[in-house]
Amino acid sequence: MSTLQWSATNADGLLADLDLPPAAYRALLKMRGASEADGRIAMDQGPLGELLGLSRPSANAALRELELAKLVKKIRNGV
C-alpha cells in the first residue's frame, strides 16, 4: 500500500486553501494535464468548456475561481 501524500500548492509553494467549486477542481486538473514544460497553458474558456462538458460561462466562472485562489494567472487572452 502506498504511503504517498499529496497537497495542493500555489505558485509560491505555500499550501493553498482549495475550497473550490467542483468545476474549478476539474478545470485545474485538465489544465495541469495540458500544461507546457514551463507551466504555461494555452487554452481559453471555449476549449476548456468542451473538455469538461461545461458552457462557456461555467468554464469562465471556473477559471475565475482558480484565478482568485492564485492557482492560475492570465497572461493574455487564451494563455
Backbone hydrogen bonds in HBPLUS format (Angstrom, degrees):
<---DONOR---> <-ACCEPTOR-->    atom                        ^
c    i                          cat <-CA-CA->   ^        H-A-AA   ^      H-
h    n   atom  resd res      DA  || num        DHA   H-A  angle D-A-AA Bond
n    s   type  num  typ     dist DA aas  dist angle  dist       angle   num
A0016-ALA N   A0008-ALA O   3.31 MM   8  6.03 171.4  2.32 135.5 136.8     1
A0010-ASN N   A0014-LEU O   3.06 MM   4  5.78 159.3  2.10 159.0 162.9     2
A0013-GLY N   A0010-ASN O   2.91 MM   3  5.44 164.8  1.94 122.3 126.1     3
A0024-ALA N   A0021-PRO O   3.01 MM   3  5.41 127.5  2.29 109.5 122.8     4
A0025-TYR N   A0021-PRO O   3.23 MM   4  6.66 155.2  2.29 153.7 160.9     5
A0026-ARG N   A0022-PRO O   3.02 MM   4  6.29 166.5  2.04 155.1 158.3     6
A0027-ALA N   A0023-ALA O   2.89 MM   4  6.05 154.1  1.96 142.5 150.0     7
A0028-LEU N   A0024-ALA O   2.89 MM   4  6.07 158.6  1.93 148.6 154.1     8
A0029-LEU N   A0025-TYR O   3.05 MM   4  6.34 161.9  2.08 154.0 157.9     9
A0030-LYS N   A0026-ARG O   3.04 MM   4  6.25 164.6  2.06 151.1 155.2    10
A0031-MET N   A0027-ALA O   2.85 MM   4  5.97 162.8  1.88 153.0 158.3    11
A0032-ARG N   A0028-LEU O   2.89 MM   4  6.03 157.6  1.94 148.3 154.5    12
A0033-GLY N   A0029-LEU O   3.08 MM   4  6.24 150.3  2.17 142.2 149.9    13
A0034-ALA N   A0030-LYS O   3.14 MM   4  6.38 129.1  2.41 137.2 150.2    14
A0034-ALA N   A0031-MET O   3.08 MM   3  5.04 134.7  2.29  95.3 108.0    15
A0035-SER N   A0032-ARG O   3.37 MM   3  5.14 165.5  2.40  98.9 102.8    16
A0036-GLU N   A0040-ARG O   2.81 MM   4  5.32 167.9  1.82 156.7 160.5    17
A0039-GLY N   A0036-GLU O   2.88 MM   3  5.19 162.1  1.91 117.3 121.7    18
A0043-MET N   A0078-GLY O   2.79 MM  35  4.99 105.7  2.35 131.1 145.7    19
A0048-LEU N   A0044-ASP O   3.19 MM   4  6.21 162.3  2.22 158.0 162.7    20
A0049-GLY N   A0045-GLN O   2.78 MM   4  5.72 158.0  1.83 144.8 151.3    21
A0050-GLU N   A0046-GLY O   3.05 MM   4  6.34 154.6  2.11 150.3 157.5    22
A0051-LEU N   A0047-PRO O   2.97 MM   4  6.23 159.0  2.02 149.5 154.5    23
A0052-LEU N   A0048-LEU O   3.04 MM   4  6.26 150.9  2.13 149.5 157.2    24
A0053-GLY N   A0049-GLY O   2.77 MM   4  5.62 116.8  2.17 139.7 155.5    25
A0054-LEU N   A0049-GLY O   2.73 MM   5  4.48 155.9  1.79 137.0 140.6    26
A0059-ALA N   A0055-SER O   2.92 MM   4  6.21 158.6  1.96 156.4 162.7    27
A0060-ASN N   A0056-ARG O   2.89 MM   4  6.06 155.3  1.95 150.8 157.9    28
A0061-ALA N   A0057-PRO O   2.93 MM   4  6.16 151.5  2.01 142.8 150.2    29
A0062-ALA N   A0058-SER O   2.97 MM   4  6.23 152.8  2.04 144.7 152.0    30
A0063-LEU N   A0059-ALA O   2.97 MM   4  6.24 159.3  2.01 149.0 154.2    31
A0064-ARG N   A0060-ASN O   2.90 MM   4  6.13 152.2  1.98 144.9 153.2    32
A0065-GLU N   A0061-ALA O   2.98 MM   4  6.24 154.3  2.04 147.6 153.6    33
A0066-LEU N   A0062-ALA O   3.10 MM   4  6.41 155.5  2.16 147.0 153.3    34
A0067-GLU N   A0063-LEU O   2.87 MM   4  6.13 149.4  1.97 146.8 155.8    35
A0068-LEU N   A0064-ARG O   2.86 MM   4  6.11 158.5  1.91 151.4 157.0    36
A0069-ALA N   A0065-GLU O   3.01 MM   4  6.21 143.3  2.14 140.4 150.2    37
A0071-LEU N   A0066-LEU O   2.93 MM   5  5.32 168.6  1.95 166.8 163.2    38
A0070-LYS N   A0067-GLU O   2.99 MM   3  4.93 154.8  2.05 102.6 109.7    39
A0079-VAL N   A0076-ARG O   2.95 MM   3  5.43 165.7  1.97 143.1 142.6    40
